[in-house]
Amino acid sequence: MKISAYYPNYFKDYGIAHASYYVLKGMQSNHVDINLMGITSEKIFSDGFYRDAIPKWAKSVVYKALPDQTILKLAESIFLNSLSQDVDFAYLWPGVSHGTYKSIKNSGHKIIFEGVNSPAGNIKQILDVEYARLNLPAAHGISQQQIDDELARIALSDYVYSCNPIMRTYFENIGVPKNSILDTSFGLSTSAILPDQDLESQNLSKPPTFLFVGSIGVRKGAHLLLKYWVKSNLNAKLKLVGTIEEVLKPLVNQYLTDARIEHIPFTSDLVSVYKSADVFILPSLEEGSPLVTYMALGAGLPVIASPMGSGHIIADGVDGFVIEPHDENKWVDCMRLLTEDAGLRKKLSQQSKQKALNYTWDVVGADRLKSLVKAEAKKVNHHQI
């Protein structure tokens, strides 16, 4: 089997580009030839497995000389031209145009669609309701044209990777055949799993630090978290790491006057941030399977999250708590419980750390490949009957 993957992104060693690289690395085996192309990348991406559409030596000139849309079209054409006839699957990540999907399909290649998040129509529906609740203009930027374009791309795909059960339901509802949806997850690097001595050094007697990492906006439920934080009146600290959504700044800034809340707009050292925390918290309204939640497992943190924020990897009452994002009383009760019960925090922490080992990139990649091979074999056998 031969797979050529493309993600129209600038590859850095964090975020979804980082995830795509390590997922595909983990899918490699003696029987499968896999390669990945991005637009361009940092120096660390220089092995034979990964290729730049725009060479590193040319990227500064190209980005200065050409508009972004022209660069995207150029990179896509380079990827298309790289697809040899012996490629079985084109594995396409977010941002690839509908035109490229059609060209690949017409050339006879099968297509894998990477479902990083829910279908755009579902995201828009969820967020439209929430922005209206807050009397704010919808700032998600999702248009009907984008929704229709994504639906057309999904319709051209032979398989869709879905990284949580809620997403699977959404994909089924828009007509994706059940046997074309491949259940999967994301993961974390082994370097993100903290040594046991780092976890043992945590001071359980001090007021705990609750950690939120991500865009501080409506989609991630930041407004709900801040509301619950004030109501719970904890002897604890809340650390928010991320950029504040523009339309939410007036609301968020009111809360930042609280001395118990710390805001870090950006950091390149997330490991240190996780090491300084005692509980991870994410009341997202919409997610795929957030990388920040996997990092919380690696740091041995108990997790309080919404079903979307948990990414289906948190077991309620085992390594954290899974609560519907608008269930205010449960959020407040749970935050108080983990603030007051250091023994429970330690117990959940141990379970969380153990579970992280199930989601390293090698494990996740191997599982993804296995599900693809199994689904393809079933389809082939069905057609032969």
C-alpha positions as CSV (number, residue, x, y, z in Angstrom):
1,M,0.0,0.0,0.0
2,K,1.2,3.5,-0.8
3,I,-0.1,6.7,0.8
4,S,0.7,10.2,-0.2
5,A,-0.5,12.8,2.3
6,Y,-0.8,16.6,1.9
7,Y,-1.5,19.3,4.5
8,P,-1.4,22.9,3.2
9,N,0.3,24.3,6.2
10,Y,3.6,25.8,7.4
11,F,5.1,22.9,9.4
12,K,6.2,23.8,12.9
13,D,6.8,21.4,15.8
14,Y,3.5,22.1,17.5
15,G,-0.2,22.2,16.6
16,I,-2.0,20.2,14.0
17,A,0.9,20.3,11.5
18,H,3.0,18.6,14.2
19,A,0.2,16.1,14.8
20,S,-0.2,15.2,11.1
21,Y,3.6,14.6,10.8
22,Y,3.7,12.2,13.8
23,V,0.4,10.5,13.0
24,L,1.8,9.6,9.5
25,K,5.2,8.7,10.9
26,G,3.4,6.3,13.2
27,M,1.5,4.8,10.3
28,Q,4.7,3.7,8.6
29,S,5.3,-0.1,8.4
30,N,7.3,-2.5,6.3
31,H,4.3,-3.0,4.0
32,V,3.2,0.6,3.7
33,D,5.0,3.4,1.9
34,I,3.9,6.8,3.3
35,N,5.0,10.3,2.5
36,L,3.8,13.7,3.6
37,M,4.0,17.1,1.9
38,G,3.4,20.5,3.5
39,I,3.7,24.0,1.9
40,T,7.1,24.5,3.7
41,S,8.6,24.0,7.1
42,E,11.1,24.7,9.8
43,K,14.6,23.0,9.7
44,I,13.6,20.1,11.9
45,F,11.4,18.7,9.1
46,S,14.2,17.5,6.8
47,D,13.9,13.7,6.6
48,G,13.0,11.7,3.5
49,F,9.5,11.0,4.8
50,Y,8.4,14.7,4.7
51,R,8.7,17.0,1.7
52,D,8.2,20.7,1.2
53,A,6.2,22.0,-1.8
54,I,8.2,25.2,-1.5
55,P,11.9,24.5,-0.7
56,K,13.2,26.0,2.5
57,W,15.8,28.0,0.6
58,A,13.1,29.6,-1.4
59,K,10.4,30.2,1.2
60,S,11.4,33.7,2.2
61,V,11.4,34.9,-1.4
62,V,8.2,33.1,-2.3
63,Y,6.3,34.5,0.7
64,K,7.4,38.0,0.0
65,A,6.7,37.8,-3.8
66,L,3.4,36.0,-3.9
67,P,-0.1,36.4,-2.3
68,D,-1.1,33.6,0.1
69,Q,-3.8,32.2,-2.3
70,T,-1.2,32.0,-5.1
71,I,1.1,30.1,-2.8
72,L,-1.7,27.7,-1.8
73,K,-2.5,27.0,-5.5
74,L,1.2,26.5,-6.4
75,A,1.7,24.1,-3.5
76,E,-1.4,22.1,-4.5
77,S,-0.3,21.8,-8.1
78,I,3.1,20.5,-6.9
79,F,1.4,17.9,-4.7
80,L,-0.8,16.9,-7.6
81,N,2.1,16.5,-9.9
82,S,3.9,14.3,-7.3
83,L,1.1,11.7,-7.3
84,S,2.3,8.7,-9.2
85,Q,-0.1,6.1,-10.6
86,D,1.1,3.6,-8.0
87,V,-0.2,5.7,-5.1
88,D,-3.3,4.0,-3.5
89,F,-4.5,6.8,-1.3
90,A,-4.2,10.6,-1.2
91,Y,-4.6,11.4,2.5
92,L,-5.8,15.0,2.6
93,W,-5.8,17.3,5.7
94,P,-7.8,20.5,6.2
95,G,-7.4,23.3,3.6
96,V,-7.1,21.3,0.4
97,S,-9.4,22.8,-2.3
98,H,-12.4,21.1,-3.8
99,G,-10.7,21.4,-7.2
100,T,-7.8,19.3,-6.0
101,Y,-10.1,16.7,-4.6
102,K,-11.8,16.4,-8.0
103,S,-8.5,16.2,-9.8
104,I,-7.3,13.4,-7.5
105,K,-10.6,11.5,-7.9
106,N,-10.5,11.8,-11.7
107,S,-7.0,10.4,-11.7
108,G,-8.2,7.2,-10.1
109,H,-6.7,7.6,-6.6
110,K,-8.7,6.9,-3.5
111,I,-9.1,9.8,-1.0
112,I,-8.9,9.8,2.8
113,F,-10.5,12.9,4.5
114,E,-9.0,13.9,7.8
115,G,-11.8,15.1,10.1
116,V,-9.8,17.2,12.6
117,N,-13.0,18.9,13.7
118,S,-16.7,18.4,13.3
119,P,-18.2,19.2,9.8
120,A,-18.4,23.0,9.4
121,G,-22.2,23.0,9.3
122,N,-22.3,21.6,12.8
123,I,-19.7,23.9,14.1
124,K,-21.7,26.9,12.7
125,Q,-24.9,25.7,14.2
126,I,-23.4,25.2,17.7
127,L,-21.6,28.5,17.7
128,D,-24.4,30.6,16.2
129,V,-26.6,29.6,19.2
130,E,-23.8,30.4,21.7
131,Y,-23.0,33.8,20.2
132,A,-26.7,34.7,20.3
133,R,-26.9,33.7,23.9
134,L,-24.1,36.2,24.6
135,N,-25.7,38.9,22.4
136,L,-22.5,38.9,20.4
137,P,-22.1,38.9,16.6
138,A,-21.1,35.4,15.3
139,A,-17.3,35.5,14.9
140,H,-16.7,32.0,13.7
141,G,-16.3,33.1,10.0
142,I,-18.0,30.0,8.6
143,S,-20.0,30.7,5.5
144,Q,-22.6,28.6,3.7
145,Q,-20.2,28.4,0.8
146,Q,-17.5,26.9,3.0
147,I,-20.1,24.4,4.4
148,D,-21.1,23.3,0.9
149,D,-17.5,23.1,-0.3
150,E,-16.6,20.8,2.6
151,L,-19.7,18.6,2.0
152,A,-18.5,18.3,-1.7
153,R,-15.0,17.3,-0.6
154,I,-16.4,14.7,1.9
155,A,-18.6,13.3,-0.8
156,L,-15.5,12.7,-3.0
157,S,-13.7,10.9,-0.2
158,D,-13.5,7.1,0.2
159,Y,-12.7,7.2,3.9
160,V,-13.1,9.8,6.7
161,Y,-11.1,9.7,9.9
162,S,-13.3,10.7,12.8
163,C,-11.6,11.4,16.1
164,N,-14.5,11.2,18.5
165,P,-18.0,9.5,18.6
166,I,-19.9,12.8,18.4
167,M,-18.1,13.6,15.1
168,R,-19.0,10.1,13.8
169,T,-22.7,10.9,14.4
170,Y,-22.3,14.2,12.6
171,F,-20.6,12.5,9.6
172,E,-23.3,9.8,9.5
173,N,-26.0,12.5,9.5
174,I,-24.5,14.2,6.4
175,G,-24.6,10.9,4.5
176,V,-21.1,9.4,5.0
177,P,-21.5,5.6,4.9
178,K,-20.8,4.0,8.3
179,N,-18.2,1.7,6.8
180,S,-16.3,4.7,5.4
181,I,-15.9,6.3,8.8
182,L,-12.7,5.3,10.6
183,D,-12.7,5.9,14.3
184,T,-9.4,7.2,15.6
185,S,-7.8,9.6,18.0
186,F,-4.9,12.0,18.1
187,G,-2.1,11.7,20.6
188,L,1.1,13.0,22.1
189,S,4.9,12.6,21.9
190,T,6.7,10.5,24.4
191,S,8.6,13.6,25.4
192,A,5.3,15.1,26.6
193,I,4.9,12.3,29.2
194,L,6.5,13.8,32.3
195,P,8.9,11.7,34.4
196,D,7.4,10.3,37.5
197,Q,9.6,12.3,39.7
198,D,8.1,15.5,38.2
199,L,4.6,14.3,39.2
200,E,5.7,13.2,42.7
201,S,7.2,16.6,43.4
202,Q,3.8,18.3,43.1
203,N,2.9,19.9,46.4
204,L,-0.6,18.7,47.3
205,S,-0.9,20.9,50.3
206,K,-0.8,24.2,48.4
207,P,-3.8,25.8,46.6
208,P,-4.2,24.0,43.3
209,T,-3.7,25.6,39.9
210,F,-6.4,24.9,37.2
211,L,-5.0,25.2,33.7
212,F,-6.9,26.1,30.4
213,V,-4.9,26.0,27.2
214,G,-6.3,27.2,23.8
215,S,-8.0,30.1,22.2
216,I,-9.8,32.0,24.9
217,G,-13.1,32.3,23.0
218,V,-16.6,31.1,22.6
219,R,-15.8,27.8,20.9
220,K,-13.6,26.6,23.7
221,G,-16.2,27.7,26.3
222,A,-13.9,30.2,28.0
223,H,-16.8,32.5,28.9
224,L,-18.5,29.6,30.7
225,L,-15.3,28.7,32.6
226,L,-14.8,32.2,33.9
227,K,-18.4,32.3,35.0
228,Y,-18.1,29.0,36.8
229,W,-14.8,30.1,38.3
230,V,-16.3,33.2,40.0
231,K,-19.3,31.3,41.3
232,S,-17.2,28.5,42.8
233,N,-15.1,31.0,44.8
234,L,-12.1,28.7,45.0
235,N,-9.0,28.9,47.1
236,A,-7.1,28.2,43.9
237,K,-5.5,29.7,40.8
238,L,-6.8,29.7,37.2
239,K,-4.1,29.9,34.5
240,L,-5.4,30.8,31.0
241,V,-2.9,30.2,28.2
242,G,-3.9,31.5,24.7
243,T,-5.1,34.4,22.7
244,I,-8.3,36.1,23.6
245,E,-11.0,36.1,20.9
246,E,-11.6,39.7,19.8
247,V,-15.3,39.9,20.4
248,L,-14.9,38.3,23.8
249,K,-12.2,40.7,25.1
250,P,-14.6,43.1,26.9
251,L,-16.1,40.2,28.9
252,V,-12.8,38.3,29.6
253,N,-11.0,41.5,30.7
254,Q,-13.6,42.0,33.4
255,Y,-12.5,38.7,34.9
256,L,-8.8,39.3,34.6
257,T,-8.9,41.8,37.4
258,D,-9.3,38.8,39.7
259,A,-5.9,38.2,41.3
260,R,-6.5,34.4,41.2
261,I,-6.6,34.5,37.4
262,E,-3.4,34.6,35.3
263,H,-3.4,35.1,31.6
264,I,-0.4,34.0,29.4
265,P,-1.1,35.1,25.8
266,F,1.5,32.8,24.3
267,T,4.3,30.4,25.3
268,S,6.5,28.1,23.4
269,D,7.2,26.0,26.5
270,L,3.9,24.3,27.2
271,V,5.6,21.5,29.1
272,S,6.6,23.9,31.9
273,V,3.1,25.3,32.0
274,Y,1.6,21.8,32.4
275,K,4.2,20.9,35.1
276,S,3.0,24.0,37.1
277,A,-0.6,22.9,37.1
278,D,-2.7,20.5,39.2
279,V,-5.9,20.2,37.2
280,F,-6.7,20.7,33.4
281,I,-10.0,22.2,32.5
282,L,-11.7,22.5,29.1
283,P,-15.4,23.2,28.7
284,S,-15.4,23.3,24.9
285,L,-18.6,23.5,22.9
286,E,-16.9,22.1,19.8
287,E,-13.7,20.2,19.3
288,G,-12.3,17.2,17.4
289,S,-9.9,15.6,19.9
290,P,-7.9,18.4,21.4
291,L,-4.1,18.0,21.6
292,V,-4.1,19.9,24.8
293,T,-6.1,17.2,26.5
294,Y,-3.6,14.6,25.5
295,M,-0.8,16.8,26.9
296,A,-2.8,16.9,30.2
297,L,-2.7,13.1,30.3
298,G,1.1,13.2,29.8
299,A,1.4,15.6,32.6
300,G,-0.6,13.4,34.9
301,L,-3.3,16.0,35.4
302,P,-6.9,15.2,36.4
303,V,-9.1,16.6,33.6
304,I,-12.5,18.4,33.9
305,A,-13.9,18.7,30.4
306,S,-17.0,18.8,28.3
307,P,-17.7,15.8,26.1
308,M,-16.1,17.7,23.2
309,G,-13.2,18.9,25.3
310,S,-12.5,15.4,26.6
311,G,-12.0,14.2,23.0
312,H,-13.6,10.8,24.1
313,I,-10.3,9.9,25.9
314,I,-11.3,10.9,29.4
315,A,-13.3,8.4,31.5
316,D,-15.7,10.1,33.8
317,G,-14.7,9.5,37.4
318,V,-11.6,7.5,36.5
319,D,-9.0,10.1,35.2
320,G,-11.2,13.1,35.4
321,F,-14.8,14.3,35.0
322,V,-16.8,14.8,31.8
323,I,-19.6,17.4,32.2
324,E,-21.9,19.0,29.6
325,P,-20.6,22.5,29.0
326,H,-23.7,24.4,30.3
327,D,-24.3,22.3,33.4
328,E,-23.2,25.1,35.7
329,N,-23.9,23.4,39.0
330,K,-21.9,20.3,38.1
331,W,-18.9,22.3,36.9
332,V,-18.9,24.3,40.1
333,D,-19.3,21.2,42.3
334,C,-16.5,19.4,40.5
335,M,-14.1,22.3,40.7
336,R,-14.7,22.7,44.4
337,L,-14.3,18.9,44.9
338,L,-10.9,18.9,43.2
339,T,-9.8,22.0,45.0
340,E,-10.6,20.6,48.4
341,D,-9.7,16.9,47.9
342,A,-5.9,16.5,47.3
343,G,-6.2,12.8,47.7
344,L,-8.7,12.5,44.8
345,R,-6.5,14.7,42.7
346,K,-3.6,12.4,43.3
347,K,-5.7,9.3,42.5
348,L,-7.0,10.8,39.2
349,S,-3.5,12.0,38.4
350,Q,-2.1,8.5,38.5
351,Q,-4.8,7.2,36.2
352,S,-4.3,10.0,33.8
353,K,-0.6,9.4,33.5
354,Q,-1.1,5.7,32.9
355,K,-3.6,6.3,30.1
356,A,-1.2,8.6,28.3
357,L,0.9,5.6,27.3
358,N,-2.0,4.4,25.2
359,Y,-1.9,7.5,23.0
360,T,1.7,8.0,21.9
361,W,2.0,8.8,18.2
362,D,3.4,5.3,17.4
363,V,0.4,3.7,19.0
364,V,-2.1,6.1,17.3
365,G,-0.5,5.8,13.9
366,A,-0.5,2.0,14.0
367,D,-4.2,2.0,15.0
368,R,-5.1,4.3,12.2
369,L,-3.3,2.1,9.6
370,K,-4.9,-1.0,11.0
371,S,-8.4,0.5,10.8
372,L,-7.8,1.7,7.2
373,V,-6.4,-1.7,6.1
374,K,-9.3,-3.5,7.7
375,A,-12.0,-1.3,6.2
376,E,-10.4,-1.5,2.7
377,A,-10.2,-5.3,3.0
378,K,-13.9,-5.5,3.9
379,K,-14.9,-3.3,0.9
380,V,-12.7,-5.4,-1.5
381,N,-14.2,-8.6,-0.2
382,H,-17.7,-7.2,-0.5
383,H,-17.2,-6.2,-4.1
384,Q,-15.8,-9.7,-4.9
385,I,-18.9,-11.5,-3.6
